[in-house]
Amino acid sequence: MKFDYLPPADQILETIGRIYRFGMTTTSGGNLSVRDDNGDIWITPAGVDKGNLRREDIVRVRGDGSVVGLHKPSSEFPFHQAIYRARPDLRAVVHAHPPALVSFSIVRRTPNVDMLPGERDICGEVGMAPYALPGSERLGANIAAVFAEGKRCAMLENHGIVVGGDTLADAYKAFETLEFCARMEIRASGLGRPRSLTEAQRTLAASAVPALPALPAPSGPMPTAEREARVRMCDFIRRSYEQRLFTSTQGTFSVKLASEAFLITPHGLDRKYMEPEDLVLIRDGAAERGKQPSRSVLLHRAIYARQPHVQSVLVAHSPYTMAFALTDVAFESKTIPEAYILLRGMPKLPFESVYASVEQTAARFTPDVPLALVDNNCVIATGSSLLNAFDRLEVAEYSAKSIVEAANLGEIVHMDDASIRDIETAFRL
């Protein structure tokens, strides 16, 4: 889907549906708007079920204040209008009440956007708008004041979040990323004290942009095996996104093909709308012409070269698993048989291992070490197939969630050595 080609009403409908299905707003909560090239503001209606909005429900408010549509505009239209007045450069606003961000709003803190590389680049500095009555002119003035400082994300005390963007897709990306940061910080805080990136780590990540030569134009039809791999990858990418194993801008899948080639996700494209033609073919150290592969492409290439048993590599930022990557707490897979069988040991690697020492990192992914956590960065899962690697990523996240939540119930009891030996014998590990 070419989201930016959609008219404002369709963009709003698609985005509010995405937010509602992910549990980031309620039936009555939240509102979205788009300012078009005529200066008209398209906005969600007041009092209409967010789970059943139709295209004709979206309201258009003209520059002269006249309303076009079946309903009244959202009761919080005044602060959308105030933001656009304060920031003529913005063309879209997202407001919602995701539970994780509301948690921060009621303790009057902003989420940490410096725990992983890239989050600050997407969200920028996050401001805090003082509390005021919803729908009031005062609330609009408070929010507009934050945006007037040049910020694009404003937490609302005891309320929720407002995010602006150059486009609605851009605003949604920042909104989703900030919500992800909030969930991740809450999970990590349940284990220990989350770490922030150092300035040196931020600099290293920002400079790690691989420059690969371009492959020559194809001389014949695409092989059937590659076509099938592209379709299957997109199915799993969308599934991973829907299960919130990564966000729209994060997460990299790759699958090995014949002749030392592999397919990998591109950099920066929305994972929800990934299509087979978006994936990037890598062969002999060169990338498919006109496409930018994921920034972790060199690590994927090194793993395939070093570990012949690996046929798929996934890099993700699943929030419960990442709680262990952000703290000093070790991830222990000896919780249930499935976790140990699929995950085995899950070592922690230093932050720089995905940038400065990919050959040494690739050497770690032996058959006994199919996954690894990277401090303040990601979880890497490998497998004998795309399904096998995905299963491991999924089991890691579910196991991490069980461990984090079990801590609220009592002392965690891991399987003993005898039980582990029985599993290793029975499953020939």
For each residue, the residues with C-beta under 8 A, 3 or more apart:
1: 6 273
2: 5 6
3: 6 11 14 168 169 270 273
4: 167 169
5: 2
6: 1 2 3 10 11 14
7: 10 11
8: 11 12 34 36 42 58 60 168
9: 12 13 42 55 58 60
10: 6 7 13 14 55
11: 3 6 7 8 14 15 34 168 169
12: 8 9 15 16 32 33 34 42 43 44 58 168
13: 9 10 16 17 53 54 55 58
14: 3 6 10 11 17 18
15: 11 12 18 19 32 94 168 169 172
16: 12 13 19 20 25 30 32 44 50 53
17: 13 14 20 21 53
18: 14 15 21 22 172 272
19: 15 16 22 24 25 30 32 50 94 96 172 175
20: 16 17 23 24 25 27 50 51
21: 17 18
22: 18 19 244
23: 20 98 99
24: 19 20 30 96 97 98 176 179
25: 16 19 20 29 30 50 96 97 98
26: 29 30 50 97
27: 20 49 50 51
28: 47 49 50
29: 25 26 50 96 97 160
30: 16 19 24 25 26 44 50 94 95 96 97 160
31: 43 44 74 76 77 80 95
32: 12 15 16 19 43 44 92 93 94 95 168
33: 12 41 42 43 44 74 77 80 92 93
34: 8 11 12 41 42 43 91 92 168
35: 39 40 41 42 84 90 91 92
36: 8 39 40 41 42 91
37:
38: 63
39: 35 36 63
40: 35 36 60 61 62 63
41: 33 34 35 36 60 61 73 77 80 81 84
42: 8 9 12 33 34 35 36 58 59 60 61
43: 12 31 32 33 34 58 59 61 73 74 77 80
44: 12 16 30 31 32 33 48 50 53 57 58 59 73 74
45: 48 53 57 58 59 69 70 71 72 73 74
46: 71 72 73 74 75
47: 28 71 72
48: 44 45 52 53 57 71
49: 27 28 52 53
50: 16 19 20 25 26 27 28 29 30 44 53
51: 20 27
52: 48 49
53: 13 16 17 44 45 48 49 50 57 58
54: 13 57
55: 9 10 13 58
56: 69 70
57: 44 45 48 53 54 69 70 71
58: 8 9 12 13 42 43 44 45 53 55 69
59: 42 43 44 45 67 68 69 70 71 72 73 74
60: 8 9 40 41 42 67 68 69
61: 40 41 42 43 65 66 67 68 73 77
62: 40 65 66 67 68
63: 38 39 40
64:
65: 61 62
66: 61 62
67: 59 60 61 62 72 73
68: 59 60 61 62
69: 45 56 57 58 59 60 73
70: 45 56 57 59
71: 45 46 47 48 57 59
72: 45 46 47 59 67 75
73: 41 43 44 45 46 59 61 67 69 77
74: 31 33 43 44 45 46 59 77 80
75: 46 72 134 135
76: 31 79 80 95 134 135 139
77: 31 33 41 43 61 73 74 80 81
78: 81 82 135 136 137 139 140
79: 76 82 83 95 139 140 143 144 162
80: 31 33 41 43 74 76 77 83 84 93 95
81: 41 77 78 84 85 140
82: 78 79 85 86 137 140 141 143 144
83: 79 80 86 87 90 93 140 143 144 147 162 164
84: 35 41 80 81 87 88 90 93
85: 81 82 88 144
86: 82 83 144 145 147 148
87: 83 84 90 147 148 164
88: 84 85
89: 166
90: 35 83 84 87 93 147 152 164 165 166
91: 34 35 36 165 166 167 168
92: 32 33 34 35 164 165 166 167 168 170 171
93: 32 33 80 83 84 90 162 163 164 165 171
94: 15 19 30 32 162 163 164 165 168 171 172 175
95: 30 31 32 76 79 80 160 161 162 163
96: 19 24 25 29 30 160 161 175
97: 24 25 26 29 30 101 102 159 160 161
98: 23 24 25 101 102 160 161 179 182
99: 23 102 103
100: 103 104 111 179 182 183 186
101: 97 98 104 105 111 155 160 161 178 179 182
102: 97 98 99 105 106 159 160
103: 99 100 106 107 182 186
104: 100 101 107 108 109 110 111 155 182
105: 101 102 108 155 156 157 158 159 160 161
106: 102 103 158
107: 103 104
108: 104 105 128 157 158
109: 104
110: 104 126 127 128 155
111: 100 101 104 126 178 181 182 185
112: 115 181 185 194 196
113: 119 120 123 124 126 177 178 181
114: 119 120 196 197 202
115: 112 119 181 184 185 188 194 195 196 197 326 376
116: 119 181 184 197 317 322 376 377 378
117: 197 201 202 205 206 376 377
118: 121 122 205 249 250
119: 113 114 115 116 122 123 177 180 181
120: 113 114 123 124 125 202
121: 118 124
122: 118 119 173 174 177 249
123: 113 119 120 126 152 153 174 177 178 181
124: 113 120 121 151 152 153 174
125: 120 151 153
126: 110 111 113 123 151 153 154 155 178
127: 110 146 147 149 151 153 154 155
128: 108 110 146 154 155 157
129: 132 139 142 143 145 146 154 155 156 157 162
130: 142 157
131: 156 157 158 159
132: 129 136 138 139 141 142
133: 136 138 139
134: 75 76 139 159
135: 75 76 78 139
136: 78 132 133 139 140
137: 78 82 140 141
138: 132 133 141 142
139: 76 78 79 129 132 133 134 135 136 142 143 156
140: 78 79 81 82 83 136 137 143 144
141: 82 132 137 138 144 145
142: 129 130 132 138 139 145 146 156
143: 79 82 83 129 139 140 146 147 154 156 162
144: 79 82 83 85 86 140 141 147 148
145: 86 129 141 142 148 149
146: 127 128 129 142 143 149 151 154
147: 83 86 87 90 127 143 144 150 151 152 154 164
148: 86 87 144 145
149: 127 145 146
150: 147
151: 124 125 126 127 146 147 154
152: 90 123 124 147 163 164 165 171 174
153: 123 124 125 126 127 161 162 163 174 175 178
154: 126 127 128 129 143 146 147 151 161 162 163
155: 101 104 105 110 126 127 128 129 160 161
156: 105 129 131 139 142 143 159 160 161 162
157: 105 108 128 129 130 131
158: 105 106 108 131
159: 97 102 105 131 134 156
160: 29 30 95 96 97 98 101 102 105 155 156
161: 95 96 97 98 101 105 153 154 155 156 175 178 179
162: 79 83 93 94 95 129 143 153 154 156
163: 93 94 95 152 153 154 171 172 174 175 178
164: 83 87 90 92 93 94 147 152 171
165: 90 91 92 93 94 152 168 169 170 171 172 173 174
166: 89 90 91 92 170
167: 4 91 92 170 171
168: 3 8 11 12 15 32 34 91 92 94 165 171 172
169: 3 4 11 15 165 172 173 270
170: 92 165 166 167 173 174
171: 92 93 94 152 163 164 165 167 168 174 175
172: 15 18 19 94 163 165 168 169 175 176 248
173: 122 165 169 170 176 177 248 249 270
174: 122 123 124 152 153 163 165 170 171 177 178
175: 19 94 96 153 161 163 171 172 178 179
176: 24 172 173 179 180 247 248
177: 113 119 122 123 173 174 180 181 247 249
178: 101 111 113 123 126 153 161 163 174 175 181 182
179: 24 98 100 101 161 175 176 182 183
180: 119 176 177 183 184 247 250 317 319
181: 111 112 113 115 116 119 123 177 178 184 185
182: 98 100 101 103 104 111 178 179 185 186
183: 100 179 180 186 187 319
184: 115 116 180 181 187 188 317 319 322 323 326
185: 111 112 115 181 182 188 189 194 326
186: 100 103 182 183 189 190
187: 183 184 190 191 319 320 322 323 404
188: 115 184 185 191 192 194 322 323 326 327
189: 185 186 192 193 194
190: 186 187 323 404 407 408
191: 187 188 323 324 327 329 404 407
192: 188 189 327 328 329
193: 189 327 328
194: 112 115 185 188 189 323 326 327
195: 115 326 327 375 376
196: 112 114 115 376
197: 114 115 116 117 201 202 205 351 376
198: 201 202
199: 202 203
200: 203 204
201: 117 197 198 204 205 351 352 376
202: 114 117 120 197 198 199 205 206
203: 199 200 206 207
204: 200 201 207 208 351 352 355 356
205: 117 118 197 201 202 208 355
206: 117 202 203
207: 203 204
208: 204 205 295 355
209: 295
210: 293 295 297 298
211:
212: 282 285 286 287 293 297
213: 285 286 287
214: 286 287 288 289 290
215: 281 283 286 287 288 289
216: 219 289
217: 289
218: 221 222
219: 216
220:
221: 218
222: 218 226 227
223: 226 227
224: 227 228
225: 228 229 257 258
226: 222 223 229 230 257 263 281
227: 222 223 224 230 231 276
228: 224 225 231 232
229: 225 226 232 233 255 257 263 386
230: 226 227 233 234 263 276 277 279
231: 227 228 234 235 276
232: 228 229 235 236 255 386
233: 229 230 236 237 253 255 263 265 276 279 386
234: 230 231 237 238 274 275 276 279
235: 231 232 238 239
236: 232 233 239 240 253 386 387 390
237: 233 234 240 241 251 253 265 271 274
238: 234 235 241 242 271 272 274
239: 235 236 242 243 390
240: 236 237 243 245 246 251 253 271 314 316 390 393
241: 237 238 244 245 246 247 248 251 271 272
242: 238 239 272
243: 239 240 394
244: 22 241 247 318 319
245: 240 241 251 316 318 393 394 397
246: 240 241 250 251 271 316 317 318
247: 176 177 180 241 244 250 251 271 317
248: 172 173 176 241 270 271 272
249: 118 122 173 177 268 270 271
250: 118 180 246 247 271 316 317
251: 237 240 241 245 246 247 265 271 314 315 316 317
252: 264 265 294 296 300 313 314 315 316
253: 233 236 237 240 264 265 312 313 314 386
254: 262 263 264 265 294 297 300 312 313 314
255: 229 232 233 262 263 311 312 386
256: 261 262 304 310 311 312
257: 225 226 229 261 262 263 281
258: 225 261
259: 283
260: 283 284 304 305
261: 256 257 258 281 282 283 284
262: 254 255 256 257 281 282 300 301 304
263: 226 229 230 233 254 255 257 279 280 281 282
264: 252 253 254 279 280 282 293 294 297 300
265: 233 237 251 252 253 254 269 271 274 278 279 280 293 294
266: 269 278 279 280 291 292 293 294
267: 292 293 294 295
268: 249 292
269: 265 266 273 274 278
270: 3 169 173 248 249 273 274
271: 237 238 240 241 246 247 248 249 250 251 265 274
272: 18 238 241 242 248
273: 1 3 269 270
274: 234 237 238 265 269 270 271 278 279
275: 234 278
276: 227 230 231 233 234 279
277: 230
278: 265 266 269 274 275 291
279: 230 233 234 263 264 265 266 274 276
280: 263 264 265 266 287 288 291 292 293 294 297
281: 215 226 257 261 262 263 287 288
282: 212 261 262 263 264 285 286 287 288 293 297 300 301
283: 215 259 260 261 286
284: 260 261
285: 212 213 282 301
286: 212 213 214 215 282 283
287: 212 213 214 215 280 281 282 291 292 293 297
288: 214 215 280 281 282 291
289: 214 215 216 217
290: 214
291: 266 278 280 287 288
292: 266 267 268 280 287
293: 210 212 264 265 266 267 280 282 287 297
294: 252 254 264 265 266 267 280 297 300 315
295: 208 209 210 267
296: 252 299 300 315 354 378
297: 210 212 254 264 280 282 287 293 294 300 301
298: 210 301 302 358
299: 296 302 303 313 315 354 358 361 362 380
300: 252 254 262 264 282 294 296 297 303 304 313 315
301: 262 282 285 297 298 304 305
302: 298 299 305 306 358 359 361 362
303: 299 300 306 307 310 313 361 362 365 382
304: 256 260 262 300 301 307 310 313
305: 260 301 302 362
306: 302 303 359 362 363 365
307: 303 304 310 362 365 366 382
308:
309: 367 384
310: 256 303 304 307 313 365 382 383 384
311: 255 256 383 384 385 386 388
312: 253 254 255 256 382 383 384 385 386 388 389 390
313: 252 253 254 299 300 303 304 310 380 381 382 389
314: 240 251 252 253 254 380 381 382 383 389 390 393
315: 251 252 294 296 299 300 354 378 379 380
316: 240 245 246 250 251 252 321 378 379 381 393
317: 116 180 184 246 247 250 251 322 378 379
318: 244 245 246 321 322 379 393 396 397 400
319: 180 183 184 187 244 322 323 397
320: 187 323 397 400 401 404
321: 316 318 324 325 331 373 379 396 397 400
322: 116 184 187 188 317 318 319 325 326 378 379
323: 184 187 188 190 191 194 319 320 326 327 329 400 404
324: 191 321 327 329 330 331 348 373 400
325: 321 322 348 373 374 375 376 377 378 379
326: 115 184 185 188 194 195 322 323 375 376
327: 188 191 192 193 194 195 323 324
328: 192 193
329: 191 192 323 324
330: 324 348
331: 321 324 346 348 373 396 400 403
332: 335 403 414
333: 339 340 343 344 345 346 399
334: 339 340 414 415 420
335: 332 339 340 399 402 403 412 414 415
336: 339 340 399 402 415
337: 340 341 415 423
338: 341 342 395
339: 333 334 335 336 342 343 395 396 399
340: 333 334 335 336 337 343 344 415 420 423
341: 337 338 344 423 427 429
342: 338 339 370 391 392 395
343: 333 339 340 346 370 371 392 395 396 399
344: 333 340 341 368 369 370 371 429
345: 333 368 369
346: 331 333 343 369 371 372 373 396
347: 364 369 372 373
348: 324 325 330 331 372 373 374 375
349: 353 354 361 364 372 373 374 375
350: 353 374 375
351: 197 201 204 354 374 375 376 377
352: 201 204 355 356 357
353: 349 350 356 357 358 360 361 374
354: 296 299 315 349 351 358 361 374 377 378 380
355: 204 205 208 352 358
356: 204 352 353
357: 352 353 360 361
358: 298 299 302 353 354 355 361 362
359: 302 306 362 363
360: 353 357 363 364
361: 299 302 303 349 353 354 357 358 364 372
362: 299 302 303 305 306 307 358 359 365
363: 306 359 360 366
364: 347 349 360 361 369 372
365: 303 306 307 310 362 369 370 372 380 382
366: 307 363 369
367: 309 370
368: 344 345
369: 344 345 346 347 364 365 366 372
370: 342 343 344 365 367 381 382 383 389 392
371: 343 344 346 379 380 381 382 392 393 396
372: 346 347 348 349 361 364 365 369 379 380
373: 321 324 325 331 346 347 348 349 378 379 380
374: 325 348 349 350 351 353 354 377 378 379 380
375: 195 325 326 348 349 350 351
376: 115 116 117 195 196 197 201 325 326 351
377: 116 117 325 351 354 374
378: 116 296 315 316 317 322 325 354 373 374
379: 315 316 317 318 321 322 325 371 372 373 374 393 396
380: 299 313 314 315 354 365 371 372 373 374
381: 313 314 316 370 371 389 390 392 393 396
382: 303 307 310 312 313 314 365 370 371 389 392
383: 310 311 312 314 370 386 387 388 389 390 391 392
384: 309 310 311 312 388
385: 311 312 388 389
386: 229 232 233 236 253 255 311 312 383 389 390
387: 236 383 390 391
388: 311 312 383 384 385 391 392
389: 312 313 314 370 381 382 383 385 386 392 393
390: 236 239 240 312 314 381 383 386 387 393 394
391: 342 383 387 388 394 395
392: 342 343 370 371 381 382 383 388 389 395 396
393: 240 245 314 316 318 371 379 381 389 390 396 397
394: 243 245 390 391 397 398
395: 338 339 342 343 391 392 398 399
396: 318 321 331 339 343 346 371 379 381 392 393 399 400
397: 245 318 319 320 321 393 394 400 401
398: 394 395 401 402
399: 333 335 336 339 343 395 396 402 403
400: 318 320 321 323 324 331 396 397 403 404
401: 320 397 398 404 405
402: 335 336 398 399 405 406
403: 331 332 335 399 400 406 407 412
404: 187 190 191 320 323 400 401 407
405: 401 402 408 409
406: 402 403 409 410 412
407: 190 191 403 404 412
408: 190 405
409: 405 406
410: 406
411:
412: 335 403 406 407
413:
414: 332 334 335
415: 334 335 336 337 340 419 420 423
416: 419 420
417: 420 421
418: 421 422
419: 415 416 422 423
420: 334 340 415 416 417 423 424
421: 417 418 424 425
422: 418 419 425 426
423: 337 340 341 415 419 420 426 427 429
424: 420 421 427 428 429
425: 421 422 428
426: 422 423
427: 341 423 424
428: 424 425
429: 341 344 423 424
